[in-house]
Amino acid sequence: MTETRKKALVVYESLFGNTRKVAEAIGAGLEPFYEVQVLEVSHANPSVGDASLVVAGGPIHAFGMTRPGTRADAEKQAKEKGWKFEGSGVGLREWLQQLEFSTAHVDAAAFDTGVKLGWFVVGSAAKGEAAALKDKGFNLVAKPEHFLVKGSDGPLLAGEVERATAWARSVAANAH
């Protein structure tokens, strides 16, 4: 008899590619423990299906999760500065609002990417993501985590991809 592996879903929003890289690293960190699906938010259903772990993440914009206006501003800034823009126009905030309530004791964790100004990160998208997941009946198994970028368009700071993989392993260890 073959044992069925538990499933993990990583849903991310990325505007300049940094959050996508972190989400992919988190997926890699979860792979020894789960069958993992990493999805850009515009491809994610409002149902998590048979996933037993959901990890959600996006960039910090205006001290929290992105909104339609902040995404439009980021796209405009990218065009003006010649940066590559990956945004799909769909935000994690809206996905979390549409997310179906979990009655199946699904574990969850949240992360964000942001610029470190001075000695601290300004704002947190992950705290809002975690609160939304908890409000939808998910069981939080880790504190919200920040991953750092050098500037709005990146790149990720040295070691952040590896730190994301290690964080994912700790999330898996805390999950049920």
Residue, then its C-alpha position, 0 to 999 in steps of 0.5 A: m500500500t502506497e502512502t499518500r503524501k500530504k499536500a502544500l500550497v504556496v500562493y504568492e503575489s510578485l511584482f518584480g520577481n523577488t517574492r516569486k523567488v522566495a515562494e519557489a525557495i519555500g516550495a523547495g524547502l517543503e518538498p521533502f515533507y509535502e507534495v508542493q504546488v507553487l502558484e502565482v495568485s492569479h492562478a490560485n483558486p479560492s479553495v485550497g482543495d486537499a492541501s494540509l498546509v497553505v503558505a501565502g506571501g506578497p510584497i509590502h506596499a504602503f505598510g501592508m498588503t498591496r491594493p489595486g492602487t499600489r499595484a498600479d503605482a508599482e507598474k507605472q514606476a517599473k515602466e518609468k525606470g525600465w524595470k521588469f514588471e511581473g504583476s498580474g493585476v491580481g492581489l493576495r489581499e483579494w485572494l484572501q478575501q475570497l478564500e473559502f473558510s477552512t473547516a478541515h484544520v489546515d495549517a498555514a503560514a505567511f511571509d512578505t518581501g520588503v526593503k529594510l530601511g535602517w535597522f527595520v522593515v517598514g510595514s508588514a504584509a505578512k501580518g495582514e496575510a496571517a490575520a486573514l488566514k486565521d480569520k478564515g479558520f486556518n491554523l497558523v504554525a509560524k510567525p509571519e516572516h519577512f524576506l529582504v530586498k535591496g530596493s523596490d525592484g530587488p534584488l533579494l539580499a544575499g542569503e534570503v533564498e537560503r533563509a526562505t528554504a530553511w524557514a519552510r522546513s521549520v514551518a513543516a516541522n511545526a505543521h500537524 
